[in-house]
């Protein structure tokens, strides 16, 4: 029986498994030789054990089961040959369920070898028969065409582009005046080579030859290449042995086939008759050969996939056994592996089943051992979460037990995509496509899809959430194919006939999203620019802060107090002292009613409720440096000098009422405020002031931010250096007390401490973080840019195509409306649904990889690669 020495109390079924990788256990297995294969088969079916290679110093040929692996490779080669043959005849395989599990592996090897040899013989025989058939067919064509050239009673003309030269008797005169019977060579050549062939013959024989040719009307199979091509029959008449040799060499060099053509009509007819008989016999033999080959491959196809799975499993088993060490004394194999702690009981059961199947009296033993190696990283996923986990893993595999960003990515990735792709109509289409794939997922999973469609299918749940969030943000933007929807009364009423400005309706607030009253206004773009840009900053700072807080969770989990105190704390304070403060300014600006905000004497910012106004103008009553004043609002637009602090200030107001000023504060530019925070430390102009004491607060935040930089840069390396020096001093004291201590043991085998390397690493990290806090915040403005571009493109397509052409230009003609709506739908699908969605996806990917994961994620882990039959078969 198998035993597991791990106490049950040590098995930790963590409820936080989604946030951190599975806890791994290092185990040592003692497997008997007699039950090794059966045990590994059971473990392979589980798919939760990753074996260590204990024979790294050996090559593949030096390992114990190298011969068995080579035999499996040969069987795979035979299977690939058979699969190619089955595909050529168009027979569909019957899947793994049609496997030949009843056959022994050694018998399968013999069967595959015999089948491959027989098929190769059939293929070779069939190829020879097909070549002979093509050659006889071509010979027959040559005989039929040459008969008219050689019969004297006929007067043939040169075919093709040749001149119309006739001949009655094929004779040439020798120099002595005597005549000689001409010889001839007949054959067949590719039609595109005929012109070159005739010119070369003419030059080689100096015109002492006569060439007749005729192109075949149909393509025929070439006996050499076995391809269907256009060919031409030729007969070349010559005089003399030397001319004959030249013509033969030239014909061979052009790839022409030469054939015997008898002069006698009787012999000619007899040869044609013999060729017909040969062709008839060849047709019958080829047909029988094809039937035999199809029958054999059809039978094989029933079990081919099953045989392939069987060989793959066998090869995987022997490949795993090659990683084990052999204990000759105990006659067993010793293996080391990583197993998730939650699966130890399952592995123990697999060891028992393997011993039972093998029928051995002695079972395998599993011991949990201590290991200094870093365990692999393993996240349990399902069909919903595997797409999000793949996004994170593409950046880099998480370190063992490191915080898993995929938990955030499930929500933040589709949400940021939706911010950039926000449109209720486009989100609905995307959601509908994802729902269709989910409903048909079992059917689609069985089909062989092309690479692009398969990628989309694997991310169907990701696309579902992307579509839902795009619909949600589209409702917030109040855009459905760039058309605003009025679901409730608007707080903006239509302007009177003599006005171009909409009026605000009292006590009316649009319940959800952007008020549709902003549609078709001149300042709509300015409004959405301001809204989306500020929203992008808030989302960016929030996500980056969440990334820094993930570092906090990692520090707590790994009990790294140095990282917590001197890295996390300075980073989170630095980020929020600058950009967290910017977010507070944004919310403060959004919550301020600037219609009631005024600047008094270019010194104090105060609020004057509209109930205290007189005749539509704000009036302030109070004391200015001990002098009671009643000051009426000035129009700073027509009288800009009231904003001059030298002319209008508390002192001038005390001296005379004409030196007082009260003007309405405009919403300040936060970008200018942030720039002046660095350029004019402690000074905030009244027109940019959002709250009292803003200058002092900004000075404090700047000092805190600047103080975080040296802490982040120096604290951790210096403390590590101090700890190392203390450790070395204690080690020296121990060595002095031990007179018999062996030399070279100082340091107790720890890794050498390199202060310079640590310092350089911390310098790089500090510079990267400080500069990255600025650049990464600016990087989130892509949310604003892509959202604005998507909305504008959608609006342009609708307004210019449907409204501009269909409605205005053709007065809503039904035919043109159908045409314009079709064009608009095609543009929407091609540009917005495909190109824009891919662009938004890539930008969301960048924000998660760089701006979010870069704050805490190391990505230096090793992926858990278990011994898994299912994965082996899928990859093959």
C-alpha positions in Angstrom: 0.0 0.0 0.0 1.1 3.6 -0.6 1.7 5.9 2.3 1.8 9.7 2.6 3.7 11.0 5.6 2.1 14.5 5.5 -0.2 15.1 8.5 -3.7 16.0 7.5 -3.5 19.2 9.5 -0.8 20.6 7.1 -3.1 20.4 4.1 -4.2 24.0 3.7 -7.4 24.5 1.6 -6.9 28.3 1.4 -10.0 30.3 0.9 -7.8 32.9 -0.8 -6.7 30.6 -3.5 -7.9 33.0 -6.2 -5.6 35.7 -4.8 -2.5 33.6 -4.5 -1.2 30.5 -6.3 -1.9 27.1 -4.9 0.4 26.0 -2.0 2.8 23.4 -3.3 4.4 20.4 -1.6 7.7 18.8 -2.6 7.3 15.0 -2.6 9.5 12.0 -3.1 8.1 8.9 -4.7 9.4 5.4 -4.5 7.8 3.4 -7.4 8.4 -0.3 -8.0 9.7 -1.3 -11.5 6.8 -3.7 -12.0 4.1 -1.1 -11.4 5.9 2.0 -12.7 4.0 2.3 -16.0 0.6 1.6 -14.5 1.3 4.1 -11.7 2.4 6.8 -14.1 -0.7 6.2 -16.2 -2.9 6.9 -13.2 -0.8 10.0 -12.3 -1.1 11.3 -15.9 -4.8 11.0 -15.8 -4.9 13.2 -12.7 -2.7 15.9 -14.2 -1.5 17.4 -10.9 2.1 16.2 -10.5 5.1 18.0 -11.9 8.2 15.8 -11.9 11.7 17.1 -11.4 14.5 16.0 -13.7 17.0 14.1 -11.6 19.1 13.2 -14.6 20.0 16.7 -15.9 23.6 15.7 -16.3 22.7 13.0 -18.8 21.9 13.4 -22.5 18.7 12.0 -24.0 20.6 9.0 -25.4 22.2 8.1 -22.0 18.9 7.8 -20.1 17.4 4.5 -19.0 14.4 4.4 -21.3 16.0 6.0 -24.3 15.2 3.0 -26.5 11.6 2.9 -25.5 11.2 6.6 -26.3 12.9 6.1 -29.7 10.4 3.2 -30.5 7.6 5.6 -29.6 9.1 8.2 -32.0 9.2 5.6 -34.8 5.6 4.7 -34.1 4.6 8.4 -34.2 6.4 8.7 -37.5 4.4 5.8 -38.8 1.1 7.3 -37.5 1.9 10.6 -39.1 2.4 8.8 -42.4 -0.9 7.0 -42.1 -2.7 10.2 -41.1 -1.4 11.9 -44.2 -2.6 9.0 -46.3 -6.0 9.1 -44.7 -6.3 12.8 -45.3 -5.4 12.4 -49.0 -8.3 10.1 -49.6 -10.6 12.4 -47.7 -11.6 10.0 -44.9 -12.7 11.5 -41.6 -11.1 10.2 -38.4 -13.5 8.9 -35.7 -11.8 10.5 -32.7 -10.1 9.0 -29.7 -13.3 7.1 -28.8 -12.6 4.8 -31.6 -9.3 3.7 -30.1 -7.8 0.3 -30.1 -7.3 0.0 -26.4 -7.5 -3.8 -26.7 -4.3 -4.0 -28.7 -1.0 -4.4 -27.0 1.6 -1.7 -27.6 4.2 -4.2 -29.0 1.5 -5.6 -31.3 0.6 -2.1 -32.4 4.2 -1.4 -33.3 4.3 -4.5 -35.5 0.9 -3.7 -37.0 2.0 -0.1 -37.8 5.3 -1.2 -39.3 3.5 -3.8 -41.5 0.8 -1.4 -42.5 3.2 1.3 -43.4 5.3 -1.1 -45.6 2.2 -2.4 -47.4 1.0 1.1 -48.0 4.4 2.2 -49.3 4.4 -0.8 -51.7 0.9 0.1 -52.8 1.8 3.7 -53.3 5.0 2.8 -55.2 3.1 0.3 -57.4 0.3 2.8 -58.0 2.8 5.5 -58.9 4.5 3.2 -61.4 1.2 2.2 -62.9 0.1 5.8 -63.2 3.4 6.7 -64.8 3.1 3.9 -67.3 -0.5 4.9 -68.1 0.6 8.5 -68.7 3.5 7.3 -70.9 1.3 4.9 -73.0 -1.3 7.7 -73.4 1.3 10.1 -74.6 2.7 7.5 -77.0 -0.7 6.9 -78.4 -1.1 10.7 -79.0 2.2 10.8 -80.8 1.3 7.8 -83.0 -2.0 9.5 -84.0 -0.4 12.8 -84.8 2.6 11.4 -86.6 0.7 9.1 -88.9 -0.3 12.1 -91.1 3.4 13.3 -91.3 4.8 9.9 -92.5 2.1 8.7 -95.0 3.4 9.6 -98.4 0.0 9.8 -100.1 -0.9 12.7 -97.9 0.6 16.2 -98.4 0.9 17.6 -94.8 1.5 21.2 -93.9 3.6 22.4 -91.0 1.4 23.1 -88.0 1.4 26.0 -85.6 3.3 29.2 -86.7 5.5 27.3 -89.2 5.6 28.3 -92.8 3.3 26.6 -95.3 6.0 24.3 -96.8 4.7 21.1 -98.3 6.6 18.0 -99.1 5.8 15.1 -101.5 8.8 12.9 -100.8 10.9 13.3 -97.7 14.3 13.3 -99.4 17.4 15.5 -99.2 20.2 15.6 -101.7 23.7 14.8 -100.7 26.7 16.7 -102.0 27.4 14.1 -104.7 24.0 14.4 -106.2 22.7 11.0 -104.9 19.6 10.9 -102.7 19.2 9.3 -99.3 16.2 8.2 -97.3 15.6 10.6 -94.3 15.6 9.4 -90.7 13.2 10.9 -88.2 12.7 11.3 -84.4 9.2 11.7 -82.9 8.2 12.7 -79.5 6.3 15.0 -77.2 7.4 18.2 -75.5 5.8 21.0 -73.3 4.1 23.5 -75.5 5.8 26.5 -74.0 9.2 25.1 -74.9 8.3 24.3 -78.5 9.5 27.6 -80.1 12.8 27.6 -78.3 13.2 23.9 -79.1 12.7 24.5 -82.9 15.2 27.4 -83.0 17.9 25.4 -81.1 17.4 22.4 -83.5 17.7 24.7 -86.5 20.9 26.3 -85.3 22.5 23.1 -84.2 21.9 21.3 -87.5 22.5 24.5 -89.5 19.1 24.1 -91.1 19.8 20.5 -92.2 16.5 19.2 -90.7 12.8 19.4 -91.2 10.5 19.8 -88.1 6.7 19.2 -88.0 4.6 19.8 -84.9 1.1 19.9 -83.7 -0.2 21.0 -80.3 -2.6 18.7 -78.4 -6.0 20.2 -77.8 -6.3 18.9 -74.2 -4.0 18.8 -71.2 -2.4 15.4 -70.5 -0.4 14.0 -67.6 3.3 14.3 -68.0 5.0 10.9 -67.4 8.0 12.6 -65.7 6.4 15.2 -63.4 2.9 13.5 -63.2 1.3 16.9 -63.6 -1.3 17.9 -66.1 0.3 20.3 -68.7 -0.2 21.3 -72.4 2.1 19.4 -74.7 3.0 19.3 -78.4 3.8 16.4 -80.7 6.8 16.8 -83.0 8.6 14.9 -85.7 12.1 16.0 -86.7 13.5 14.7 -90.1 17.2 14.6 -90.4 20.0 13.2 -92.6 23.1 11.6 -91.1 24.2 10.0 -87.9 25.7 13.2 -86.4 22.4 15.1 -86.9 20.5 12.2 -85.2 22.8 12.4 -82.1 22.5 16.1 -81.9 18.7 16.0 -82.1 18.5 13.3 -79.4 20.7 15.3 -77.0 18.7 18.5 -77.6 15.4 16.7 -77.1 16.6 15.2 -73.8 17.9 18.5 -72.5 14.4 20.1 -73.1 12.7 17.2 -71.2 11.0 15.9 -74.3 9.8 12.3 -74.4 11.0 10.3 -77.5 8.8 7.5 -78.9 9.2 4.8 -81.6 6.9 5.5 -84.6 6.9 2.7 -87.3 6.8 3.7 -91.0 4.6 0.8 -92.0 0.9 1.4 -91.6 0.3 -2.2 -90.6 3.0 -1.9 -87.8 1.5 1.5 -86.9 -2.0 0.1 -86.5 -0.8 -2.9 -84.6 1.2 -0.7 -82.1 -1.9 1.5 -81.6 -4.0 -1.6 -80.9 -1.4 -2.9 -78.4 -1.3 0.4 -76.6 -5.1 0.4 -76.3 -5.0 -3.1 -74.7 -2.2 -2.0 -72.4 -4.2 1.1 -71.3 -7.3 -1.0 -70.7 -5.4 -3.5 -68.5 -3.7 -0.6 -66.6 -7.1 1.0 -65.9 -8.3 -2.2 -64.3 -5.1 -2.7 -62.3 -5.1 0.9 -61.1 -8.8 0.7 -60.1 -8.1 -2.5 -58.1 -5.1 -0.9 -56.4 -7.2 2.2 -55.5 -9.9 0.0 -54.0 -7.4 -2.0 -52.0 -5.8 1.2 -50.7 -9.1 2.9 -49.8 -10.3 -0.2 -48.0 -7.1 -0.4 -46.0 -7.1 3.3 -45.0 -10.8 3.3 -44.3 -10.3 0.4 -41.8 -7.3 2.1 -40.2 -9.1 5.5 -39.9 -11.5 3.9 -37.3 -8.6 3.4 -34.8 -6.0 5.9 -35.9 -6.7 8.6 -33.4 -6.9 6.0 -30.6 -3.6 4.6 -31.6 -2.1 8.1 -31.6 -3.4 8.8 -28.1 -2.1 5.4 -27.0 1.4 6.1 -28.3 1.5 9.6 -26.9 0.6 8.3 -23.5 3.3 5.6 -23.7 5.9 8.1 -24.8 5.0 10.6 -22.1 5.3 7.8 -19.5 8.8 6.8 -20.6 9.8 10.4 -20.9 8.7 10.9 -17.3 10.5 7.7 -16.2 13.7 9.1 -17.8 13.6 11.9 -15.2 13.7 9.4 -12.3 16.8 7.9 -10.7 17.1 4.2 -10.3 17.7 2.6 -6.9 19.4 -0.7 -7.8 19.4 -2.0 -4.3 15.7 -1.5 -3.7 14.8 -2.3 -7.3 12.7 0.8 -7.6 12.5 4.2 -9.3 13.0 7.3 -7.2 11.2 10.5 -8.3 10.8 14.0 -6.9 7.9 16.2 -7.8 5.8 19.2 -7.0 2.2 18.6 -6.0 -0.5 21.1 -4.9 -1.2 20.3 -1.2 -4.9 20.1 -1.9 -4.2 17.2 -4.3 -2.0 15.1 -2.1 -4.8 12.7 -1.3 -5.7 12.3 -4.9 -2.1 11.4 -5.8 -2.0 8.9 -2.9 -5.1 7.3 -4.4 -3.5 7.2 -7.8 -0.5 5.3 -6.3 -2.8 2.8 -4.8 -4.7 2.3 -8.1 -1.5 1.9 -10.0 -0.2 -0.9 -7.7 -3.6 -2.6 -7.9 -3.7 -2.6 -11.7 -0.2 -3.9 -11.9 -1.0 -6.7 -9.5 2.1 -6.1 -7.4 2.3 -6.9 -3.7 4.4 -3.9 -2.9 2.9 -0.5 -3.5 4.5 2.9 -4.1 5.5 5.2 -1.3 5.1 9.0 -1.2 7.0 11.2 1.3 6.6 14.9 1.7 10.1 16.4 1.8 11.7 19.8 2.4 13.1 21.6 -0.6 15.1 24.8 -1.0 14.0 25.1 -4.7 11.3 27.7 -5.5 8.0 25.9 -6.1 6.2 26.4 -9.4 3.2 28.7 -9.7 -0.2 27.2 -10.2 -3.6 29.0 -10.4 -6.7 26.9 -10.6 -8.9 28.4 -13.3 -12.2 27.7 -15.0 -13.6 28.5 -18.4 -14.6 31.9 -17.1 -11.4 33.0 -15.5 -8.8 31.4 -17.8 -9.0 34.2 -20.3 -8.2 36.8 -17.6 -5.5 34.7 -16.2 -3.9 34.3 -19.6 -3.8 38.1 -19.9 -1.7 38.3 -16.7 0.5 35.3 -17.6 1.3 36.8 -20.9 3.2 39.5 -19.1 5.1 37.0 -16.9 4.3 34.2 -14.6 3.7 35.2 -11.0 6.2 34.4 -8.4 5.2 31.6 -6.0 2.4 32.8 -3.7 2.6 36.3 -5.2 -0.6 38.4 -5.3 -2.6 37.4 -8.4 -3.5 40.5 -10.5 -6.1 38.4 -12.4 -8.6 38.9 -9.5 -8.6 42.7 -10.3 -8.3 42.1 -14.0 -11.7 40.3 -14.1 -13.4 43.6 -13.4 -10.8 46.4 -14.2 -9.9 45.1 -17.7 -13.4 45.1 -19.2 -14.3 48.2 -17.3 -11.3 50.2 -18.7 -12.1 48.8 -22.2 -15.7 50.0 -21.7 -14.5 53.5 -20.7 -12.7 53.7 -24.1 -15.4 51.9 -26.1 -18.4 53.3 -24.3 -21.5 53.1 -26.5 -24.7 51.4 -25.6 -25.3 50.2 -29.2 -21.9 48.9 -29.8 -21.8 47.3 -26.4 -25.1 45.5 -27.1 -23.7 44.1 -30.4 -20.5 42.8 -28.6 -22.5 41.3 -25.8 -24.8 39.5 -28.3 -21.8 38.0 -30.1 -20.4 36.8 -26.8 -23.7 35.4 -25.6 -24.1 33.5 -28.9 -20.6 31.9 -28.5 -21.4 31.0 -24.9 -24.7 29.3 -25.9 -23.0 27.4 -28.7 -19.7 26.8 -26.9 -20.0 23.0 -26.9 -20.8 22.8 -30.6 -18.0 25.3 -31.4 -15.5 23.6 -29.2 -15.8 20.4 -31.2 -15.3 22.2 -34.5 -11.9 23.0 -36.0 -11.8 26.8 -36.2 -9.3 29.0 -37.8 -6.7 30.7 -35.7 -8.4 34.1 -35.4 -11.9 32.7 -34.7 -10.5 30.3 -32.2 -8.8 33.2 -30.3 -12.1 35.1 -30.2 -13.9 32.0 -29.0 -11.4 31.3 -26.2 -12.0 34.9 -24.9 -15.8 34.7 -25.1 -16.4 35.4 -21.4 -13.9 38.3 -21.6 -15.8 39.7 -24.6 -19.1 39.3 -22.7 -17.9 41.5 -19.8 -16.3 44.0 -22.3 -19.6 44.3 -24.0 -21.5 44.7 -20.8 -19.2 47.4 -19.5 -19.2 49.1 -22.9 -23.0 49.2 -22.7 -22.9 50.5 -19.1 -20.4 53.4 -19.9 -22.4 54.1 -23.1 -25.5 54.6 -20.9 -23.4 57.0 -18.7 -22.2 58.9 -21.8 -25.8 58.7 -23.1 -24.7 57.5 -26.5 -26.3 54.8 -28.6 -24.6 54.7 -32.0 -23.8 58.4 -31.2 -27.5 59.1 -30.7 -28.5 60.5 -27.2 -31.5 58.9 -25.6 -34.0 60.9 -23.5 -35.2 58.6 -20.8 -36.4 61.4 -18.5 -37.0 65.2 -18.6 -33.9 67.2 -19.3 -32.7 69.9 -17.0 -31.9 72.1 -20.0 -34.9 73.6 -21.8 -34.8 74.6 -25.4 -33.7 78.3 -25.9 -36.3 80.9 -26.8 -36.6 82.0 -30.4 -34.3 85.0 -29.9 -31.6 83.1 -27.9 -29.0 80.6 -28.7 -28.4 79.5 -25.1 -30.3 76.8 -23.3 -31.7 77.7 -19.9 -31.3 75.6 -16.8 -34.6 74.2 -15.4 -34.8 74.6 -11.6 -35.2 71.5 -9.4 -34.7 69.1 -12.3 -31.8 66.6 -12.3 -31.3 64.0 -15.0 -31.4 60.6 -13.1 -28.6 58.7 -14.8 -25.7 59.6 -17.0 -25.2 62.7 -19.1 -28.2 64.9 -19.7 -29.3 64.6 -23.3 -29.6 68.4 -23.4 -25.9 68.6 -24.1 -26.5 67.0 -27.6 -26.2 69.2 -30.6 -24.7 72.1 -28.6 -21.6 74.1 -29.5 -19.9 73.5 -26.2 -20.7 69.7 -26.1 -17.1 68.8 -27.0 -15.7 71.0 -24.3 -18.0 69.5 -21.7 -17.1 65.9 -22.6 -13.4 66.8 -22.8 -13.4 68.1 -19.3 -15.5 65.2 -18.0 -13.6 62.4 -19.6 -10.1 63.8 -18.9 -10.8 64.3 -15.2 -12.5 60.8 -15.0 -9.4 59.3 -16.6 -7.1 60.8 -14.0 -9.3 59.6 -11.2 -9.5 56.1 -12.6 -5.7 56.0 -13.2 -4.7 57.2 -9.8 -7.2 54.7 -8.2 -5.8 51.8 -10.1 -2.2 52.7 -9.5 -2.9 53.1 -5.8 -4.5 49.6 -5.9 -1.4 48.3 -7.5 0.8 49.8 -4.7 -1.6 48.3 -2.1 -1.0 44.9 -3.7 2.6 45.4 -2.7 1.4 46.0 0.8 -0.5 42.6 0.8 2.6 40.9 -0.6 4.8 42.4 2.1 2.4 41.3 4.8 2.1 37.8 3.4 5.9 37.3 2.9 6.5 39.1 6.3 8.9 41.5 4.5 8.8 44.4 6.9 11.6 46.3 5.1 9.5 46.3 1.9 6.4 47.4 3.9 8.0 50.2 5.8 10.6 51.6 3.4 9.1 50.8 0.0 5.4 50.6 0.2 4.8 53.5 2.6 7.1 56.0 0.7 5.5 54.9 -2.6 1.9 55.3 -1.6 2.6 58.6 0.2 4.5 60.0 -2.8 1.8 59.0 -5.3 -1.1 60.4 -3.3 0.7 63.6 -2.2 0.8 64.7 -5.8 -1.8 62.9 -7.8 -4.1 61.9 -5.0 -4.2 65.6 -4.2 -5.0 66.3 -7.8 -8.0 63.9 -7.6 -9.2 65.8 -4.4 -9.0 69.0 -6.4 -11.1 67.5 -9.2 -13.8 66.4 -6.7 -13.6 69.8 -5.0 -14.1 71.6 -8.3 -17.0 69.3 -9.3 -18.7 70.1 -5.9 -18.2 73.8 -6.0 -21.0 76.2 -7.3 -18.9 78.8 -9.1 -22.0 80.8 -9.9 -21.8 81.9 -6.2 -18.0 82.1 -5.8 -16.5 85.6 -5.7 -13.0 87.1 -5.1 -13.0 90.0 -2.7 -10.3 92.6 -3.1 -8.1 90.1 -4.9 -7.4 88.5 -1.5 -10.3 86.4 -0.2 -12.4 83.8 -1.9 -15.9 83.7 -0.5 -19.4 82.4 -1.3 -22.4 84.7 -1.7 -25.7 82.8 -1.9 -28.0 84.0 -4.7 -30.6 84.9 -2.1 -28.3 87.7 -0.9 -28.0 89.2 -4.4 -29.7 92.5 -5.3 -31.2 93.0 -8.8 -29.2 90.0 -10.1 -25.9 91.2 -8.7 -24.0 89.9 -5.8 -23.6 92.3 -2.8 -21.1 91.9 0.1 -21.4 93.7 3.4 -18.7 93.5 6.0 -15.6 95.0 7.5 -12.3 95.6 5.6 -9.5 96.3 8.0 -12.0 97.7 10.5 -13.9 99.8 7.9 -17.4 98.7 7.1 -18.0 98.4 3.3 -20.9 97.4 1.0 -19.4 96.2 -2.2 -21.3 95.4 -5.4 -20.2 92.8 -7.9 -17.9 94.1 -10.8 -18.0 92.6 -14.3 -14.4 91.4 -14.7 -15.0 90.7 -18.4 -15.8 94.3 -19.2 -13.6 95.7 -16.4 -10.5 93.5 -16.2 -8.5 96.0 -14.1 -10.5 94.9 -11.0 -8.3 91.8 -11.1 -5.2 93.9 -10.7 -4.0 93.3 -7.1 -1.9 96.5 -7.2 -5.0 98.7 -7.8 -7.5 96.7 -5.8 -6.6 95.2 -2.5 -7.6 95.3 1.1 -5.5 98.4 1.7 -7.0 100.3 -1.2 -10.4 99.2 -0.1 -9.8 100.6 3.4 -8.8 103.9 1.9 -11.7 104.4 -0.4 -14.7 102.5 -1.7 -13.4 103.0 -5.2 -10.5 100.8 -4.3 -12.7 97.8 -3.5 -13.4 95.0 -5.9 -15.8 92.0 -6.0 -15.7 89.7 -9.1 -16.9 86.3 -9.9 -14.3 83.5 -9.7 -14.1 81.3 -12.8 -13.5 77.5 -12.5 -9.7 77.3 -12.2 -7.5 75.3 -14.5 -6.3 72.3 -12.4 -3.3 71.8 -14.8 -2.2 75.4 -14.1 -2.7 74.7 -10.4 -0.5 71.6 -10.5 2.2 73.4 -12.4 2.2 76.4 -10.1 2.4 74.0 -7.1 6.0 73.3 -8.2 6.8 76.7 -9.8 5.3 79.0 -7.2 5.6 77.1 -4.0 3.1 78.2 -1.3 1.4 80.7 -3.6 -2.0 80.2 -5.0 -3.6 83.1 -6.9 -7.1 84.0 -5.8 -8.6 83.0 -9.2 -7.1 79.5 -8.8 -8.0 79.0 -5.1 -10.4 76.3 -4.3 -10.2 76.3 -0.4 -8.6 78.4 2.3 -5.1 77.4 3.2 -4.5 75.7 -0.1 -1.0 77.2 -0.4 0.1 75.8 3.0 -1.4 72.4 2.2 0.5 72.3 -1.1 3.8 73.2 0.6 3.2 70.4 3.1 2.4 67.8 0.4 5.5 68.8 -1.6 7.8 68.5 1.4 6.3 65.1 2.2 6.7 63.9 -1.4 10.3 65.1 -1.7 11.1 63.5 1.7 9.8 60.1 0.4 12.4 60.0 -2.3 15.5 59.6 -0.1 13.7 57.2 2.1 12.8 55.1 -0.9 16.3 55.4 -2.3 18.5 54.8 0.8 16.6 53.2 3.7 16.3 49.6 2.5 19.8 49.2 1.1 21.4 50.8 4.2 19.4 48.6 6.6 20.2 45.5 4.6 23.9 46.5 4.8 23.7 47.0 8.5 21.9 43.7 9.0 24.6 41.9 7.0 27.4 43.5 9.0 25.8 42.5 12.3 25.3 38.9 10.9 29.0 38.8 9.8 30.2 40.1 13.2 28.2 37.3 15.0 29.6 34.7 12.6 33.1 36.0 13.4 32.6 35.7 17.1 31.3 32.1 16.7 34.3 31.2 14.7 36.7 32.7 17.3 35.1 30.7 20.0 35.4 27.5 18.0 39.1 26.8 17.7 38.6 23.7 15.6 36.3 25.4 13.1 37.2 24.5 9.5 38.5 27.4 7.4 36.1 28.8 4.7 32.9 28.3 6.7 32.4 32.0 7.5 29.0 33.1 6.2 27.5 29.7 6.8 26.8 29.0 3.2 24.5 32.0 2.6 24.6 33.8 -0.7 27.1 36.6 -0.9 25.9 40.0 0.0 26.6 42.6 -2.8 25.8 46.0 -1.5 26.6 47.7 -4.8 24.2 45.5 -6.7 21.4 46.1 -4.2 22.1 49.9 -4.3 22.0 50.0 -8.1 18.8 48.1 -8.1 17.2 50.5 -5.6 18.4 53.5 -7.6 16.8 52.2 -10.7 13.6 51.3 -8.9 13.4 54.8 -7.3 14.0 56.6 -10.6 11.5 54.4 -12.4 8.8 54.8 -9.8 9.2 58.6 -9.4 9.2 59.3 -13.1 6.7 56.5 -13.7 4.2 58.1 -11.3 4.1 61.1 -13.6 4.3 59.3 -16.9 1.8 56.6 -15.9 -0.7 59.2 -14.7 -0.4 60.9 -18.1 -0.7 57.5 -19.7 -4.2 57.1 -18.4 -5.3 60.0 -20.5 -5.6 57.4 -23.3 -8.9 56.6 -21.7 -10.1 60.1 -22.5 -8.5 60.2 -26.0 -9.9 56.9 -27.2 -13.3 57.5 -25.7 -13.5 60.8 -27.4 -12.2 59.4 -30.7 -14.8 56.6 -30.6 -17.7 58.9 -29.9 -16.6 61.4 -32.6 -16.2 58.6 -35.3 -19.6 57.2 -34.4 -21.2 60.6 -34.6 -19.4 61.4 -38.0 -20.6 58.1 -39.5 -24.2 58.7 -38.5 -24.4 62.5 -39.2 -22.6 62.5 -42.5 -23.9 59.2 -44.0 -27.4 58.7 -42.7 -28.4 62.2 -41.8 -26.3 64.2 -44.3 -26.9 62.0 -47.4 -30.0 59.9 -46.7 -32.1 62.5 -45.0 -30.9 65.9 -46.2 -29.5 65.3 -49.6 -32.2 62.8 -50.9 -35.1 63.9 -48.7 -35.4 60.6 -46.9 -35.9 58.6 -50.1 -36.6 55.0 -49.0 -34.1 53.6 -51.5 -31.4 56.0 -50.4 -32.2 55.4 -46.8 -31.6 51.6 -47.3 -28.4 52.4 -49.1 -27.1 54.9 -46.5 -28.0 52.7 -43.5 -26.3 49.8 -45.2 -23.1 51.9 -45.7 -23.3 53.2 -42.2 -23.7 49.6 -40.8 -20.7 48.4 -42.8 -18.5 51.4 -41.6 -19.7 50.8 -38.0 -18.8 47.1 -38.1 -15.4 47.5 -39.9 -14.1 50.6 -38.2 -15.7 50.7 -34.8 -16.6 47.1 -34.0 -13.3 45.6 -35.3 -10.6 48.3 -35.5 -11.6 50.4 -32.6 -12.4 47.4 -30.3 -8.9 46.0 -31.1 -7.3 49.4 -30.3 -9.2 49.7 -27.0 -8.3 46.1 -26.1 -4.6 46.8 -26.7 -4.6 50.0 -24.7 -6.4 48.3 -21.8 -3.8 45.6 -22.0 -1.0 48.2 -21.8 -2.6 49.9 -18.7 -2.8 46.6 -16.9 0.7 45.4 -17.7 2.7 48.6 -17.2 0.7 51.0 -15.1 -1.0 48.5 -12.7 1.1 45.4 -12.6 4.3 47.3 -12.8 3.6 48.7 -9.3 3.9 45.3 -7.5 4.1 42.3 -9.9 7.5 40.7 -10.4 6.4 38.1 -13.0 9.6 36.0 -12.3 7.9 32.7 -11.4 7.9 29.3 -13.1 4.7 27.9 -14.4 3.4 24.7 -13.0 3.7 22.1 -15.8 2.1 18.9 -14.6 2.4 15.4 -16.1 -0.9 15.5 -17.9 -2.1 13.1 -20.6 -5.0 15.4 -21.6 -2.7 18.4 -22.2 -0.2 16.1 -24.1 -2.9 15.0 -26.5 -4.4 18.5 -27.0 -1.0 19.9 -27.8 -0.3 17.1 -30.3 
